[in-house]
Structures are given as structure tokens and as C-alpha cells.
Amino acid sequence: MKKTKKIILLFLLAISTPLAYLAAQENIIEGLWYCEALDKTTMKIFKSSDGLWYSTIISSQNAQTIGKNILKKLSYDQKNKEYKGDLYSPSRNMTLAATLTITNDNKLKVVGKKLIISKTFYWVRM
């Protein structure tokens, strides 16, 4: 009986450890991020109750953008280790396709694309 319990416990541990790691990888984007190229903007990235990721501008040189949602409906692609969703540009009133990845130096690489034109920004964790 004790042997069976140990086997079950080891099995559950073997399954839960990779799942916990994958959940931690997905949540790595959460927090405050700063981008100097976007009017010295600080954004808060958070997971919503719908299971998708969003961001809100909490400070910026452009006061009109504070409170606006920049990233919308981001979902995590475990295979490619990237987030995909929408990037809203308040200055152009335009929504772009967005791809986000964490770089080796703990920066957030944000690529916005509309048709054949793309722009890349790097955000720094605060």
C-alpha cells in the first residue's frame, strides 16, 4: 500500500512540475514595463478574467494616452514562446498585429505589424 502511494505521488509530481513551469513562463510578461521610444511610457501588463493579457498606460509624457489600453487580447503560444494579439497606437488611432517575446536580457521585444510594414520596440521591466 505504501509503495502504491509513493508511485502515485511521484507520478503526480512528475506531471505537475512541467505544468507549473509552463504557467510561470506564461506569466513572465506580467508587471510594469517602460518604453522610452513611446513618449517615455510606463505600462502595466496584466491577465484579465478572460484569460488574455492586456496593458494600460500608467504614466507618459503624453498625458492624453494615460489610462489607454495599448496591448489587447494577447495569448501565449507555448510552442513559439511568444505572445500574440493586438497593439493599439493612440497617436495614429490604429490597431496593429502584435508579437511579443522576452529577450535574453529580460527586455520585452514588441513587434507591431500592419500589412507589410512593421515596427519593433523594446520595453524594459521596471
MITORKOL-68826 format. One record per residue: y, x, z of N, C-alpha, C, O in turn; residue number from 1; residue in one letter. Coordinates in Angstrom, 3 decimals. Atoms other than C-alpha are relative to their C-alpha. Layout:
BEGIN
+----------+----------+----------+----------+----------+----------+----------+----------+----------+----------+----------+----------+------+-------+
:      n_v :      n_u :      n_w :     ca_v :     ca_u :     ca_w :      c_v :      c_u :      c_w :      o_v :      o_u :      o_w : nudo : lotor :
+----------+----------+----------+----------+----------+----------+----------+----------+----------+----------+----------+----------+------+-------+
:        Y :        X :        Z :        Y :        X :        Z :        Y :        X :        Z :        Y :        X :        Z :  NUM :     a :
...
+----------+----------+----------+----------+----------+----------+----------+----------+----------+----------+----------+----------+------+-------+
This chain:
BEGIN
+----------+----------+----------+----------+----------+----------+----------+----------+----------+----------+----------+----------+------+-------+
:      n_v :      n_u :      n_w :     ca_v :     ca_u :     ca_w :      c_v :      c_u :      c_w :      o_v :      o_u :      o_w : nudo : lotor :
+----------+----------+----------+----------+----------+----------+----------+----------+----------+----------+----------+----------+------+-------+
:   -1.199 :    0.820 :    0.000 :    0.000 :    0.000 :    0.000 :    1.261 :    0.862 :    0.000 :    2.204 :    0.575 :   -0.736 :    1 :     m :
:   -1.162 :   -0.884 :   -0.066 :    2.448 :    2.810 :    0.892 :    0.202 :    0.715 :   -1.328 :    1.333 :    0.930 :   -1.763 :    2 :     k :
:   -0.070 :   -0.698 :    1.277 :    1.617 :    4.588 :   -2.352 :    0.616 :   -0.904 :   -1.067 :    1.412 :   -0.447 :   -1.887 :    3 :     k :
:   -0.540 :    0.963 :    0.957 :    2.410 :    1.453 :   -4.365 :    1.502 :   -0.173 :    0.202 :    2.258 :   -0.221 :   -0.768 :    4 :     t :
:   -1.433 :    0.134 :   -0.293 :    5.774 :    1.054 :   -2.625 :    0.779 :    1.219 :   -0.475 :    1.880 :    1.089 :   -1.010 :    5 :     k :
:   -0.660 :   -1.220 :    0.449 :    6.639 :    4.683 :   -3.353 :    0.128 :    0.036 :   -1.518 :    1.157 :    0.446 :   -2.055 :    6 :     k :
:   -0.025 :    0.019 :    1.465 :    5.739 :    4.268 :   -7.019 :    1.059 :   -0.988 :   -0.497 :    1.816 :   -0.681 :   -1.418 :    7 :     i :
:   -1.003 :    1.008 :    0.379 :    7.850 :    1.105 :   -7.292 :    1.405 :    0.522 :    0.276 :    2.307 :    0.346 :   -0.544 :    8 :     i :
:   -1.306 :   -0.553 :   -0.352 :   10.748 :    2.817 :   -5.520 :    0.422 :    1.084 :   -0.993 :    1.570 :    1.103 :   -1.436 :    9 :     l :
:   -0.299 :   -1.050 :    0.972 :   10.565 :    5.837 :   -7.831 :    0.314 :   -0.590 :   -1.368 :    1.205 :   -0.107 :   -2.066 :   10 :     l :
:   -0.242 :    0.667 :    1.274 :   10.397 :    3.547 :  -10.855 :    1.396 :   -0.618 :   -0.023 :    2.135 :   -0.445 :   -0.993 :   11 :     f :
:   -1.322 :    0.619 :   -0.082 :   13.479 :    1.591 :   -9.736 :    1.107 :    1.056 :   -0.007 :    2.146 :    0.863 :   -0.639 :   12 :     l :
:   -0.964 :   -1.088 :   -0.023 :   15.333 :    4.835 :   -9.029 :    0.164 :    0.609 :   -1.385 :    1.281 :    0.917 :   -1.802 :   13 :     l :
:   -0.042 :   -0.576 :    1.346 :   14.437 :    6.193 :  -12.469 :    0.753 :   -0.897 :   -0.969 :    1.411 :   -0.404 :   -1.885 :   14 :     a :
:   -0.712 :    0.942 :    0.876 :   15.814 :    3.059 :  -14.126 :    1.465 :   -0.099 :    0.380 :    2.323 :   -0.123 :   -0.502 :   15 :     i :
:   -1.373 :    0.246 :   -0.434 :   18.962 :    2.658 :  -12.026 :    0.918 :    1.202 :   -0.186 :    2.114 :    1.014 :   -0.409 :   16 :     s :
:   -0.848 :   -1.182 :    0.136 :   20.223 :    6.254 :  -12.267 :    0.667 :    0.077 :   -1.363 :    1.883 :    0.262 :   -1.416 :   17 :     t :
:   -0.686 :   -0.021 :    1.301 :   20.844 :    6.218 :  -16.050 :    0.964 :   -1.162 :   -0.172 :    2.016 :   -1.003 :   -0.791 :   18 :     p :
:   -0.900 :    1.149 :    0.111 :   22.366 :    2.735 :  -15.792 :    1.294 :    0.249 :    0.755 :    2.366 :   -0.116 :    0.271 :   19 :     l :
:   -1.196 :   -0.329 :   -0.775 :   24.781 :    3.919 :  -13.098 :    0.854 :    1.022 :   -0.745 :    2.081 :    0.928 :   -0.748 :   20 :     a :
:   -0.725 :   -1.014 :    0.772 :   25.708 :    6.931 :  -15.246 :    0.728 :   -0.648 :   -1.174 :    1.888 :   -0.328 :   -1.432 :   21 :     y :
:   -0.636 :    0.668 :    1.133 :   26.403 :    4.704 :  -18.270 :    1.183 :   -0.844 :    0.451 :    2.209 :   -0.881 :   -0.229 :   22 :     l :
:   -1.110 :    0.798 :   -0.526 :   28.570 :    2.389 :  -16.165 :    1.165 :    0.900 :    0.368 :    2.316 :    0.539 :    0.125 :   23 :     a :
:   -1.069 :   -0.940 :   -0.357 :   30.534 :    5.390 :  -14.861 :    0.689 :    0.526 :   -1.247 :    1.908 :    0.697 :   -1.248 :   24 :     a :
:   -0.589 :   -0.473 :    1.247 :   31.055 :    6.650 :  -18.420 :    0.950 :   -1.050 :   -0.575 :    2.035 :   -0.718 :   -1.052 :   25 :     q :
:   -0.835 :    1.069 :    0.543 :   32.431 :    3.275 :  -19.491 :    1.293 :   -0.147 :    0.803 :    2.349 :   -0.418 :    0.231 :   26 :     e :
:   -1.160 :    0.214 :   -0.868 :   34.809 :    3.087 :  -16.515 :    0.940 :    1.201 :    0.066 :    1.967 :    1.135 :    0.743 :   27 :     n :
:   -0.808 :   -1.226 :   -0.076 :   36.234 :    6.597 :  -17.051 :    1.417 :   -0.213 :   -0.543 :    2.325 :    0.550 :   -0.212 :   28 :     i :
:   -1.304 :    0.281 :    0.608 :   39.145 :    5.099 :  -19.010 :    0.964 :   -0.666 :    0.988 :    2.176 :   -0.649 :    0.775 :   29 :     i :
:   -0.814 :    0.779 :   -0.943 :   40.402 :    3.081 :  -16.021 :    1.016 :    0.886 :    0.720 :    0.699 :    2.007 :    1.118 :   30 :     e :
:   -1.013 :   -0.727 :   -0.758 :   43.649 :    4.185 :  -14.381 :    1.333 :    0.076 :   -0.710 :    1.609 :   -0.682 :   -1.640 :   31 :     g :
:   -1.340 :   -0.188 :    0.554 :   47.156 :    5.392 :  -15.182 :   -0.002 :    1.137 :   -1.010 :   -0.591 :    2.192 :   -0.773 :   32 :     l :
:   -0.086 :   -0.974 :    1.083 :   47.900 :    7.279 :  -18.398 :    1.454 :    0.129 :   -0.448 :    2.204 :   -0.847 :   -0.459 :   33 :     w :
:   -1.380 :   -0.296 :    0.405 :   51.116 :    8.925 :  -19.619 :    0.010 :    0.528 :   -1.435 :   -0.829 :    1.346 :   -1.811 :   34 :     y :
:   -0.162 :   -0.486 :    1.374 :   52.248 :    9.460 :  -23.224 :    1.473 :    0.271 :   -0.259 :    2.285 :   -0.651 :   -0.336 :   35 :     c :
:   -1.391 :   -0.381 :    0.248 :   55.444 :   11.384 :  -23.864 :    0.467 :   -0.462 :   -1.378 :    1.626 :   -0.848 :   -1.536 :   36 :     e :
:   -0.378 :    0.352 :    1.368 :   55.409 :   10.602 :  -27.603 :    0.361 :   -1.476 :   -0.155 :    1.014 :   -1.853 :   -1.127 :   37 :     a :
:   -0.324 :    1.437 :    0.038 :   55.679 :    6.866 :  -26.862 :    1.069 :   -0.331 :    1.033 :    0.813 :   -1.081 :    1.976 :   38 :     l :
:   -1.128 :    0.270 :   -0.900 :   59.056 :    6.813 :  -25.100 :   -0.297 :    0.349 :    1.457 :    0.155 :   -0.339 :    2.373 :   39 :     d :
:    0.360 :   -0.428 :   -1.361 :   57.632 :    8.668 :  -22.075 :   -0.556 :   -1.180 :    0.801 :   -0.053 :   -1.536 :    1.867 :   40 :     k :
:    0.571 :    1.233 :   -0.526 :   55.473 :    5.680 :  -21.293 :   -1.195 :    0.262 :    0.920 :   -2.029 :    1.126 :    0.646 :   41 :     t :
:    1.165 :    0.001 :   -0.883 :   53.046 :    5.181 :  -18.400 :   -0.680 :   -1.349 :   -0.130 :   -0.043 :   -2.398 :   -0.030 :   42 :     t :
:    0.773 :    1.216 :    0.173 :   50.271 :    2.663 :  -18.930 :   -1.107 :   -0.091 :    1.032 :   -1.664 :    0.920 :    1.460 :   43 :     m :
:    1.123 :    0.255 :   -0.895 :   47.740 :    1.117 :  -16.621 :   -1.099 :   -0.640 :   -0.836 :   -0.907 :   -1.705 :   -1.423 :   44 :     k :
:    1.151 :    0.539 :    0.731 :   44.329 :    0.603 :  -18.237 :   -0.944 :   -0.629 :    1.018 :   -1.268 :   -0.024 :    2.039 :   45 :     i :
:    0.840 :    0.740 :   -0.932 :   42.114 :   -1.981 :  -16.578 :   -1.022 :   -0.843 :   -0.756 :   -0.842 :   -1.185 :   -1.925 :   46 :     f :
:    1.035 :    0.864 :    0.559 :   38.979 :   -4.009 :  -17.182 :    0.274 :   -1.424 :    0.451 :    0.459 :   -1.686 :    1.639 :   47 :     k :
:   -0.307 :    1.390 :   -0.291 :   39.585 :   -7.726 :  -17.386 :   -1.274 :   -0.784 :    0.338 :   -2.385 :   -0.272 :    0.197 :   48 :     s :
:    1.143 :    0.842 :   -0.367 :   37.343 :  -10.570 :  -16.245 :   -0.870 :   -0.340 :   -1.208 :   -2.019 :   -0.748 :   -1.040 :   49 :     s :
:    0.800 :    0.248 :    1.197 :   36.204 :  -10.996 :  -19.868 :   -0.888 :    1.202 :   -0.359 :   -1.623 :    1.158 :   -1.345 :   50 :     d :
:    0.822 :   -1.180 :    0.224 :   34.567 :   -7.527 :  -19.637 :    0.602 :    0.989 :   -0.988 :   -0.008 :    2.020 :   -1.275 :   51 :     g :
:   -0.673 :   -0.881 :    0.945 :   37.026 :   -5.953 :  -22.096 :    1.136 :    0.734 :    0.694 :    1.565 :    0.350 :    1.782 :   52 :     l :
:   -1.040 :   -0.851 :   -0.569 :   39.688 :   -3.297 :  -21.479 :    1.357 :   -0.315 :   -0.620 :    1.460 :   -0.607 :   -1.811 :   53 :     w :
:   -1.370 :    0.265 :    0.419 :   43.466 :   -3.811 :  -21.675 :    0.913 :    1.033 :    0.665 :    0.511 :    1.715 :    1.608 :   54 :     y :
:   -0.976 :   -0.856 :   -0.677 :   46.584 :   -1.815 :  -20.835 :    1.344 :   -0.701 :    0.044 :    1.690 :   -1.486 :   -0.838 :   55 :     s :
:   -1.343 :    0.528 :   -0.177 :   50.008 :   -2.742 :  -19.575 :    0.943 :    1.162 :    0.246 :    0.632 :    2.073 :    1.013 :   56 :     t :
:   -1.012 :   -1.034 :   -0.224 :   53.126 :   -0.582 :  -19.762 :    0.643 :   -0.258 :    1.354 :    1.140 :   -1.353 :    1.614 :   57 :     i :
:   -0.612 :    0.170 :   -1.319 :   54.370 :    0.015 :  -16.216 :    1.318 :    0.764 :    0.129 :    2.125 :    0.456 :    1.006 :   58 :     i :
:   -1.308 :   -0.659 :    0.031 :   57.224 :    2.442 :  -16.992 :    0.205 :    0.621 :   -1.380 :   -0.741 :    1.061 :   -2.033 :   59 :     s :
:   -0.319 :   -0.520 :    1.324 :   59.023 :    3.604 :  -20.122 :    1.506 :    0.205 :   -0.094 :    2.285 :   -0.446 :    0.601 :   60 :     s :
:   -1.430 :   -0.166 :    0.277 :   62.351 :    4.904 :  -21.377 :    0.544 :   -1.241 :   -0.700 :    1.728 :   -1.556 :   -0.579 :   61 :     q :
:   -0.384 :    1.234 :    0.673 :   62.427 :    1.734 :  -23.475 :   -0.332 :   -1.175 :    0.916 :   -1.466 :   -1.651 :    0.944 :   62 :     n :
:    0.208 :    1.043 :   -1.014 :   62.875 :   -0.939 :  -20.807 :   -0.544 :   -1.299 :   -0.588 :   -1.181 :   -2.075 :    0.124 :   63 :     a :
:    0.472 :    1.243 :    0.627 :   62.099 :   -3.727 :  -23.299 :   -1.523 :   -0.054 :   -0.133 :   -2.090 :   -1.131 :   -0.314 :   64 :     q :
:    1.456 :   -0.013 :    0.160 :   58.459 :   -2.617 :  -23.503 :   -0.756 :   -0.108 :    1.322 :   -1.970 :   -0.314 :    1.320 :   65 :     t :
:    0.668 :    0.067 :   -1.309 :   57.734 :   -2.655 :  -19.744 :   -0.632 :   -1.385 :    0.178 :    0.004 :   -2.414 :   -0.053 :   66 :     i :
:    0.745 :    1.244 :   -0.196 :   55.104 :   -5.278 :  -18.959 :   -0.792 :   -0.436 :   -1.217 :   -1.603 :   -1.357 :   -1.124 :   67 :     g :
:    0.719 :    0.367 :    1.227 :   53.809 :   -5.445 :  -22.533 :   -1.411 :    0.584 :    0.016 :   -1.652 :    1.665 :    0.554 :   68 :     k :
:    1.367 :   -0.485 :    0.172 :   50.120 :   -5.113 :  -23.287 :   -0.074 :    0.791 :   -1.293 :    0.265 :    0.282 :   -2.362 :   69 :     n :
:    0.089 :   -0.880 :    1.168 :   49.513 :   -2.198 :  -25.648 :   -1.424 :    0.010 :   -0.539 :   -1.638 :   -0.190 :   -1.735 :   70 :     i :
:    1.402 :    0.002 :    0.411 :   45.726 :   -1.962 :  -25.735 :   -0.597 :   -1.357 :    0.333 :   -0.387 :   -1.898 :    1.418 :   71 :     l :
:    0.582 :    1.322 :   -0.201 :   43.799 :   -5.180 :  -26.156 :   -1.437 :   -0.021 :   -0.498 :   -1.775 :    0.596 :   -1.509 :   72 :     k :
:    1.379 :    0.282 :    0.406 :   40.154 :   -6.201 :  -26.331 :   -0.797 :    1.255 :   -0.340 :   -1.527 :    1.286 :   -1.331 :   73 :     k :
:    0.777 :   -1.215 :    0.211 :   38.724 :   -2.701 :  -26.059 :   -1.407 :   -0.185 :    0.558 :   -1.591 :   -0.706 :    1.658 :   74 :     l :
:    1.379 :   -0.007 :   -0.489 :   34.963 :   -2.449 :  -25.778 :   -0.555 :    1.407 :   -0.166 :   -0.132 :    2.158 :   -1.045 :   75 :     s :
:    0.559 :   -1.351 :   -0.007 :   32.902 :    0.650 :  -25.085 :   -1.247 :    0.063 :   -0.868 :   -2.169 :   -0.737 :   -0.706 :   76 :     y :
:    1.156 :   -0.253 :    0.855 :   30.477 :    1.910 :  -27.717 :   -0.769 :    1.171 :    0.602 :   -0.351 :    2.321 :    0.470 :   77 :     d :
:    0.762 :   -1.040 :   -0.699 :   27.824 :    3.837 :  -25.756 :   -0.567 :    1.032 :   -0.959 :   -0.653 :    2.212 :   -0.619 :   78 :     q :
:    0.591 :   -0.929 :    0.963 :   26.281 :    5.373 :  -28.860 :    1.002 :    1.078 :   -0.419 :    0.670 :    2.263 :   -0.446 :   79 :     k :
:   -1.024 :   -0.942 :    0.465 :   29.536 :    6.977 :  -30.070 :    0.922 :    0.493 :    1.113 :    1.792 :    1.331 :    0.880 :   80 :     n :
:   -0.811 :   -0.360 :   -1.165 :   31.073 :    7.303 :  -26.577 :    1.488 :   -0.151 :   -0.297 :    2.275 :    0.770 :   -0.080 :   81 :     k :
:   -1.396 :    0.301 :    0.307 :   34.328 :    5.677 :  -27.679 :    0.272 :   -1.479 :    0.249 :   -0.639 :   -2.303 :    0.331 :   82 :     e :
:   -0.455 :    1.370 :   -0.180 :   36.326 :    2.531 :  -27.134 :    0.620 :   -0.457 :   -1.310 :    1.277 :    0.323 :   -2.000 :   83 :     y :
:   -0.604 :    0.554 :    1.205 :   37.340 :    0.247 :  -29.992 :    0.628 :   -1.334 :    0.342 :    0.089 :   -2.113 :    1.128 :   84 :     k :
:   -0.706 :    1.251 :   -0.230 :   39.829 :   -2.587 :  -30.028 :    1.303 :   -0.003 :   -0.768 :    1.375 :    0.507 :   -1.887 :   85 :     g :
:   -1.302 :    0.134 :    0.646 :   43.470 :   -3.302 :  -30.840 :    1.063 :    0.802 :    0.735 :    1.032 :    0.916 :    1.960 :   86 :     d :
:   -1.165 :   -0.715 :   -0.525 :   46.627 :   -1.237 :  -30.331 :    1.231 :   -0.713 :   -0.522 :    1.424 :   -0.827 :   -1.733 :   87 :     l :
:   -1.218 :    0.709 :    0.396 :   49.911 :   -3.139 :  -30.336 :    1.188 :    0.948 :    0.068 :    1.385 :    1.632 :    1.072 :   88 :     y :
:   -1.219 :   -0.804 :    0.040 :   53.104 :   -1.347 :  -31.369 :    1.200 :   -0.923 :    0.194 :    1.581 :   -1.635 :   -0.736 :   89 :     s :
:   -1.134 :    0.900 :   -0.237 :   56.046 :   -3.172 :  -29.738 :    1.204 :    0.324 :   -0.884 :    1.936 :   -0.580 :   -1.288 :   90 :     p :
:   -1.167 :   -0.363 :    0.798 :   58.625 :   -1.209 :  -31.720 :   -0.111 :   -0.503 :   -1.445 :    0.901 :   -0.753 :   -2.101 :   91 :     s :
:    0.205 :    0.477 :    1.371 :   57.083 :   -2.332 :  -35.020 :   -0.553 :   -1.425 :   -0.047 :   -0.721 :   -2.000 :   -1.123 :   92 :     r :
:    0.584 :    1.329 :   -0.100 :   55.668 :   -5.646 :  -33.799 :   -1.242 :   -0.108 :   -0.898 :   -1.376 :   -1.025 :   -1.707 :   93 :     n :
:    1.170 :   -0.115 :    0.862 :   52.358 :   -4.663 :  -35.380 :   -1.236 :    0.317 :    0.840 :   -1.162 :    1.056 :    1.822 :   94 :     m :
:    1.269 :   -0.299 :   -0.659 :   48.724 :   -4.615 :  -34.279 :   -0.842 :    0.876 :   -0.915 :   -0.992 :    0.598 :   -2.105 :   95 :     t :
:    0.811 :   -0.966 :    0.737 :   46.525 :   -1.709 :  -35.350 :   -1.417 :    0.022 :    0.565 :   -1.642 :   -0.362 :    1.712 :   96 :     l :
:    1.347 :   -0.250 :   -0.501 :   42.825 :   -0.993 :  -35.084 :    0.057 :    1.280 :    0.826 :    0.657 :    2.264 :    0.393 :   97 :     a :
:   -0.076 :   -1.158 :   -0.897 :   42.351 :    1.448 :  -32.196 :   -1.384 :    0.550 :    0.316 :   -2.348 :   -0.191 :    0.505 :   98 :     a :
:    1.187 :   -0.709 :   -0.463 :   39.720 :    4.034 :  -31.365 :    0.453 :    0.989 :    1.059 :    1.363 :    1.782 :    0.817 :   99 :     t :
:   -0.375 :   -0.877 :   -1.106 :   39.926 :    5.865 :  -28.031 :   -1.201 :    0.821 :    0.436 :   -2.312 :    0.304 :    0.553 :  100 :     l :
:    1.040 :   -0.882 :   -0.521 :   37.918 :    8.852 :  -26.834 :    0.594 :    0.903 :    1.070 :    1.775 :    1.245 :    1.023 :  101 :     t :
:   -0.406 :   -0.957 :   -1.026 :   38.092 :   11.092 :  -23.776 :   -0.309 :    1.391 :   -0.549 :   -1.429 :    1.659 :   -0.984 :  102 :     i :
:    0.192 :   -1.360 :    0.495 :   38.599 :   14.733 :  -24.799 :   -0.580 :    0.880 :    1.111 :   -0.668 :    0.464 :    2.266 :  103 :     t :
:    0.570 :   -0.938 :   -0.975 :   37.063 :   17.752 :  -23.077 :    0.994 :    0.389 :    1.083 :    0.586 :    0.731 :    2.192 :  104 :     n :
:   -1.000 :   -0.365 :   -1.010 :   40.356 :   18.462 :  -21.281 :    0.548 :   -1.235 :    0.718 :    1.668 :   -1.218 :    1.228 :  105 :     d :
:   -0.310 :    1.222 :   -0.742 :   40.409 :   14.923 :  -19.787 :    1.270 :   -0.696 :   -0.486 :    2.004 :   -1.290 :    0.303 :  106 :     n :
:   -1.082 :    0.773 :    0.614 :   43.006 :   13.534 :  -22.179 :   -0.633 :   -1.165 :   -0.738 :   -1.820 :   -1.152 :   -1.064 :  107 :     k :
:    0.459 :    1.162 :    0.744 :   42.728 :   10.211 :  -23.914 :    0.558 :    0.100 :   -1.414 :    1.770 :    0.051 :   -1.621 :  108 :     l :
:   -0.403 :   -0.062 :    1.406 :   42.803 :   10.511 :  -27.686 :    0.022 :   -1.429 :   -0.529 :   -1.004 :   -2.109 :   -0.558 :  109 :     k :
:   -0.190 :    1.364 :    0.475 :   44.209 :    7.269 :  -29.111 :    0.360 :    0.064 :   -1.480 :    1.382 :    0.640 :   -1.853 :  110 :     v :
:   -0.246 :    0.021 :    1.444 :   43.978 :    6.723 :  -32.868 :    0.229 :   -1.449 :   -0.410 :   -0.636 :   -2.306 :   -0.233 :  111 :     v :
:   -0.320 :    1.316 :    0.531 :   45.725 :    3.702 :  -34.368 :   -0.057 :    0.055 :   -1.511 :    0.441 :    0.999 :   -2.124 :  112 :     g :
:    0.173 :   -0.018 :    1.447 :   44.884 :    2.759 :  -37.930 :    0.312 :   -1.366 :   -0.592 :   -0.110 :   -2.404 :   -0.081 :  113 :     k :
:   -0.313 :    1.213 :    0.764 :   46.263 :    0.215 :  -40.381 :   -0.212 :    0.349 :   -1.465 :    0.507 :    1.179 :   -2.023 :  114 :     k :
:    0.406 :   -0.296 :    1.379 :   44.667 :    0.232 :  -43.839 :   -0.374 :    1.473 :   -0.120 :   -1.362 :    1.898 :    0.479 :  115 :     l :
:    0.350 :   -1.414 :    0.175 :   44.704 :    3.910 :  -44.889 :    0.875 :    0.933 :    0.830 :    0.703 :    2.151 :    0.782 :  116 :     i :
:   -0.918 :   -0.811 :   -0.803 :   47.425 :    5.097 :  -42.506 :   -0.482 :    0.029 :    1.446 :   -0.822 :   -1.005 :    2.021 :  117 :     i :
:    0.389 :   -0.105 :   -1.407 :   46.529 :    6.430 :  -39.076 :    0.959 :    0.930 :    0.741 :    1.595 :    1.799 :    0.143 :  118 :     s :
:   -0.842 :   -0.820 :   -0.872 :   48.416 :    7.980 :  -36.166 :   -0.793 :    0.284 :    1.265 :   -1.460 :   -0.596 :    1.810 :  119 :     k :
:    0.732 :   -0.405 :   -1.188 :   46.975 :    9.923 :  -33.253 :    0.964 :    0.365 :    1.119 :    1.941 :    1.082 :    0.904 :  120 :     t :
:   -0.766 :   -0.318 :   -1.200 :   48.418 :   10.106 :  -29.744 :   -0.965 :    0.554 :    1.037 :   -2.151 :    0.226 :    1.035 :  121 :     f :
:    0.786 :   -0.496 :   -1.124 :   47.182 :   11.991 :  -26.709 :    0.678 :   -0.453 :    1.279 :    1.860 :   -0.181 :    1.493 :  122 :     y :
:   -0.499 :    0.463 :   -1.282 :   47.620 :   10.389 :  -23.302 :   -0.615 :    0.881 :    1.081 :   -1.760 :    1.320 :    0.968 :  123 :     w :
:    0.428 :   -0.862 :   -1.105 :   47.347 :   12.378 :  -20.080 :   -0.215 :   -0.868 :    1.239 :    0.612 :   -1.718 :    1.569 :  124 :     v :
:    0.276 :    0.755 :   -1.224 :   45.731 :   10.983 :  -16.938 :    0.993 :    0.401 :    1.092 :    1.318 :    1.578 :    1.256 :  125 :     r :
:   -0.948 :   -0.265 :   -1.097 :   48.137 :   10.667 :  -14.024 :   -0.719 :   -0.003 :    1.325 :   -0.094 :    0.202 :    2.366 :  126 :     m :
+----------+----------+----------+----------+----------+----------+----------+----------+----------+----------+----------+----------+------+-------+
